[in-house]
Each structure stands twice: as structure tokens, then as C-alpha cells.
């Protein structure tokens, strides 16, 4: 792929190339193209939540050299982090182009995928590696010549320049990612610890904590503004609301890259009705 180094402060065009060489026989297969995603850890464990794509398609998938490439369709996936508070989601709705590839015998061709950065702010550790999956299932485009699926990933891209802070949030007792339909039940008026981390690590980063009750005409309210520790951690002790209903909370902080303030994925819980 090229370039191998990207300045996160400026838009960049990324070109991913997959070189394919055939031998004595022609080849037929399908190819799935999967963009890299933002990822957030929810909680202190290894619960990784995948979100929108870090890159956006800049042109249709193309083939350089002999052979044909036929678009089959484009799978789409909902963005995982889409707070109901009206905040912008992290990245674009992931798009998964799928194409049928037919190559003649004794040939060399290159699949070219063009993407871009710069429309959304990248985080520290953002992945820009594209994944291409050779699939033996060709549907109605003839019998596949591939015995088994093969997956390849482009080389890592080096990121320079200021990036948006990566904010991660969780609670004790544990709440649920806001994208789930079944929310954890918490007791009204009980102790609640809101914990999190921010990267890059910087002591004293100001982080505001927000909550909204789902319902007609409800407005988000700021619970508190806290400062991160020397290890980038944040902690705020409070109590759960006494009013029954479903609640969503998130963290927000200034953007080191100079764009709009950055926010965490939201966590949610339900206070059950007792009457």
C-alpha cells in the first residue's frame, strides 16, 4: 500500500494493491474488501467494541492487468457507536465491497482499492490496514477455482501528527453499551462509579461526564467535569437516578487535533419501575 506514513492532521489518499499471479490455469473467485474500524474497550477487560470505519472509499475497486472484475454488491453495517445525544458517530458506516474476479492463465494482475482519510479525526493507535478476503463462494458467477478462503492484510501505516483523544468509559456496577437493546438493570439511588481512560495519557486532561434520560423532551445534563490522573484514568463517584427509565451516559473532552470535541462511546442502564 502507499503511502506508508500518514499525517493525521491532513487528508491523505491511500492506495491498497493486491498482486495476483496465475499459473497453468485460469482462476475464478470472489473478493471481499474490509476497511479498518475504530475500536473501543468497554470496561477494564478485553471487551473490544468495533465502530465505524477509519477510512472512506475514494473510488470503486479496480483491476489493473488482464482479467475481469465484476461488482457483486456492497455489504453495509451499522455504526456501533451512535449516541442518541446527537453526537457524531466515530467513523463512517462500514462498507464491504464484494467483487467477482476472473483471471486468465499465466498472467499477473493487481486489484486496486482507493480510500481516503481526513474526513474524521483519527485516534492514537488507529488502524489503517485494509483486509482483502479471497472467497471460494462465487454465487451465480461460475464455479470457483479456489479450494479454500484466503485472507490478506495490508502493511501497517505509520501515523504522525496530533490525533483526537481516545476516550473509553465504563461503570461499576457494570452498565451496557448503548447500542444494545437489553440494558442492565441498576438499583435506583445506589452507588455508581463512572470510570474510564483517555489516550494519549496526559495528567490533568479535563473530561466532562454527561447523562440523558430517554424520553420525550429530555435533555442531556452534565454530571461533572473531572481531571485524568497521571496514567490517563478518570473516576467519578455518584448515585444512580431515583427516577425509573433508561439512561445513557458518556464522556467528552477537547480535541487535541483541533476539531470538534471528542466523545466516548456511551454506556446505558435501566432503573426499573417499582410501583
C-alpha positions in Angstrom: 0.0 0.0 0.0 1.0 3.6 -0.3 1.8 5.9 1.4 3.4 4.1 4.3 3.3 7.2 6.5 0.2 9.5 7.0 0.0 12.8 8.8 -3.3 12.6 10.8 -3.7 16.4 10.6 -4.2 16.4 6.8 -6.3 14.4 4.3 -4.5 11.6 2.7 -5.2 9.3 -0.3 -4.5 5.6 0.4 -4.0 3.1 -2.4 -4.1 -0.6 -1.5 -2.8 -3.1 -4.1 -3.2 -6.9 -4.2 -0.9 -8.5 -6.8 -2.2 -11.9 -8.1 -0.3 -14.3 -10.3 -1.9 -17.2 -12.1 -0.1 -20.3 -13.4 -1.2 -23.0 -15.8 -5.0 -22.5 -15.4 -7.4 -19.6 -15.3 -8.7 -18.6 -11.9 -12.2 -17.5 -10.7 -13.2 -16.4 -7.2 -14.8 -13.5 -5.2 -13.0 -10.8 -3.2 -14.3 -9.1 -0.1 -12.8 -5.8 0.9 -13.0 -4.8 4.5 -12.0 -1.4 5.9 -10.3 -0.9 9.3 -12.5 0.1 12.1 -12.3 2.3 15.2 -12.2 0.1 18.3 -13.0 1.0 21.9 -12.5 -1.1 25.0 -15.6 -1.1 27.2 -14.5 -1.8 30.8 -11.2 -2.9 32.3 -11.3 -6.2 30.5 -10.8 -7.2 26.9 -14.3 -6.3 25.6 -13.4 -4.6 22.3 -16.3 -2.7 20.7 -16.0 -2.2 16.9 -17.3 1.0 15.4 -17.3 3.0 12.2 -14.5 2.8 9.6 -11.4 4.9 9.9 -11.2 5.3 6.1 -13.7 6.1 3.4 -13.9 4.7 -0.2 -12.5 7.1 -2.7 -13.2 5.1 -5.9 -14.7 1.7 -7.0 -12.4 -1.3 -6.7 -10.4 -1.7 -9.9 -8.3 -4.3 -11.7 -5.0 -3.4 -13.4 -3.9 -6.1 -16.0 -5.7 -8.9 -17.8 -8.9 -10.3 -16.5 -12.3 -9.0 -15.4 -13.7 -7.7 -12.2 -17.5 -7.7 -11.7 -19.1 -5.8 -8.7 -21.5 -8.2 -6.9 -22.7 -5.9 -4.3 -21.7 -3.9 -1.2 -22.4 -5.1 2.2 -23.1 -2.4 4.8 -23.0 -2.5 8.6 -24.5 -0.1 11.2 -22.0 2.0 13.1 -21.7 0.6 16.6 -21.2 4.0 18.3 -24.1 6.2 17.5 -25.1 8.1 20.7 -28.7 9.2 21.0 -27.4 12.5 22.3 -26.9 13.8 18.8 -23.1 13.4 18.9 -21.4 12.4 15.7 -20.5 8.7 15.4 -16.9 7.6 15.2 -16.1 7.0 11.6 -18.3 6.1 8.6 -20.8 3.3 8.2 -18.6 0.4 7.3 -18.9 -0.6 3.6 -17.8 -4.0 2.4 -17.4 -4.1 -1.4 -17.6 -7.6 -3.0 -16.4 -8.4 -6.5 -16.1 -11.5 -8.7 -12.6 -11.9 -10.2 -11.8 -13.9 -13.3 -8.1 -14.1 -14.4 -6.6 -15.8 -17.4 -3.8 -18.4 -17.1 -0.2 -17.3 -16.8 -1.0 -13.7 -16.0 -0.2 -11.1 -13.4 -2.9 -8.6 -12.4 -3.4 -6.2 -9.5 -6.6 -5.4 -7.6 -6.6 -1.7 -6.6 -8.6 -0.2 -3.7 -8.6 3.6 -3.2 -9.6 5.1 0.2 -9.0 8.4 1.9 -8.6 9.8 5.4 -9.2 13.3 6.8 -13.0 13.5 7.0 -13.0 12.3 10.6 -10.3 12.7 13.2 -8.1 9.6 13.9 -7.2 8.4 17.3 -3.9 7.2 18.8 -3.4 3.7 17.6 -5.9 4.0 14.7 -5.6 1.1 12.3 -5.4 1.9 8.6 -4.7 -1.6 7.3 -7.2 -2.9 4.7 -8.2 -6.6 4.7 -8.9 -8.5 1.4 -10.6 -11.9 1.6 -10.5 -14.3 -1.3 -13.7 -16.3 -1.1 -14.4 -19.6 -2.7 -18.2 -18.8 -2.9 -18.9 -17.1 -6.2 -22.7 -17.4 -6.2 -24.0 -17.2 -9.7 -20.7 -16.2 -11.3 -19.5 -19.7 -12.1 -17.6 -22.4 -10.2 -14.7 -21.2 -8.1 -11.2 -22.4 -8.7 -10.1 -21.7 -5.1 -10.2 -24.6 -2.8 -10.3 -22.6 0.4 -10.7 -19.0 1.6 -7.6 -16.8 1.9 -7.3 -13.6 3.9 -4.6 -11.0 3.5 -4.0 -7.6 5.2 -2.0 -4.7 4.0 1.1 -3.4 5.9 0.8 -1.1 8.9 0.6 2.6 8.2 2.7 4.9 10.4 0.7 7.9 11.8 2.2 11.2 12.7 0.7 14.5 13.9 -1.9 15.3 16.6 -4.9 13.0 16.9 -8.2 13.2 18.7 -8.1 11.7 22.2 -9.5 8.2 22.5 -12.0 8.1 25.4 -13.2 4.9 26.9 -15.8 4.6 29.6 -17.4 2.0 31.9 -19.2 1.9 35.2 -19.3 -0.1 38.5 -21.7 -1.8 38.7 -21.4 -2.6 35.1 -23.8 -0.9 32.6 -24.4 -1.9 29.0 -23.1 -0.5 25.7 -25.8 1.9 24.5 -26.2 0.1 21.2 -27.7 -2.9 22.9 -31.5 -3.4 23.1 -31.5 -5.1 26.5 -30.0 -2.9 29.2 -28.6 -3.9 32.6 -30.9 -3.1 35.5 -29.4 -0.9 38.2 -31.0 -0.1 41.6 -32.4 3.4 42.0 -30.3 5.7 44.2 -27.5 3.2 44.5 -23.8 4.0 44.4 -22.4 4.3 40.9 -18.7 4.7 39.9 -18.0 6.1 36.4 -14.6 5.1 35.3 -12.6 5.5 32.2 -9.3 6.2 30.4 -8.0 8.7 27.9 -5.1 8.3 25.4 -2.7 9.8 24.8 -2.0 9.7 28.5 -1.9 13.2 30.0 -2.3 14.1 33.6 -4.9 16.8 34.2 -6.9 16.3 31.0 -10.4 17.8 31.6 -13.2 15.4 30.8 -16.9 16.2 31.2 -19.4 13.5 32.0 -22.9 13.6 30.6 -26.2 11.8 31.1 -29.6 11.8 29.4 -32.8 10.0 30.3 -34.5 8.6 27.2 -37.9 10.1 26.8 -39.9 12.9 25.3 -38.2 16.4 25.6 -35.5 15.0 27.8 -32.2 17.0 27.7 -28.6 15.9 28.3 -27.1 17.2 31.5 -23.5 17.5 32.7 -22.9 15.4 35.8 -19.4 16.7 36.4 -16.0 17.7 35.0 -13.1 15.6 36.2 -9.3 15.5 35.5 -7.4 12.5 34.4 -4.7 11.0 36.6 -1.0 10.6 35.6 -2.0 7.3 34.0 -4.8 8.8 32.0 -7.6 7.3 34.2 -10.7 9.1 35.3 -13.1 8.4 38.2 -16.3 10.0 39.4 -18.5 8.7 42.2 -22.2 9.4 42.2 -25.5 7.7 42.6 -27.9 6.2 40.1 -31.0 8.3 39.4 -34.1 7.7 41.5 -36.5 8.1 38.6 -37.3 5.0 36.7 -36.4 4.8 33.0 -33.5 4.1 30.7 -30.4 6.3 30.9 -27.3 6.9 28.7 -24.0 8.4 29.8 -20.8 9.4 28.0 -17.6 11.3 28.4 -16.4 14.3 26.4 -13.1 16.2 26.1 -11.3 18.8 24.0 -9.9 17.6 20.7 -6.1 17.6 20.6 -6.3 17.7 16.8 -8.2 21.0 16.9 -11.5 19.7 15.6 -14.8 19.4 17.5 -14.7 17.9 21.0 -14.2 14.2 21.1 -16.6 11.8 23.0 -16.6 8.3 24.2 -19.0 5.6 23.2 -22.0 5.8 25.5 -22.9 3.3 28.2 -26.5 2.7 29.3 -28.6 1.2 32.1 -32.2 0.9 33.2 -33.8 1.9 36.5 -36.9 -0.4 36.8 -40.3 0.7 37.9 -41.1 -0.4 41.4 -44.8 0.7 41.6 
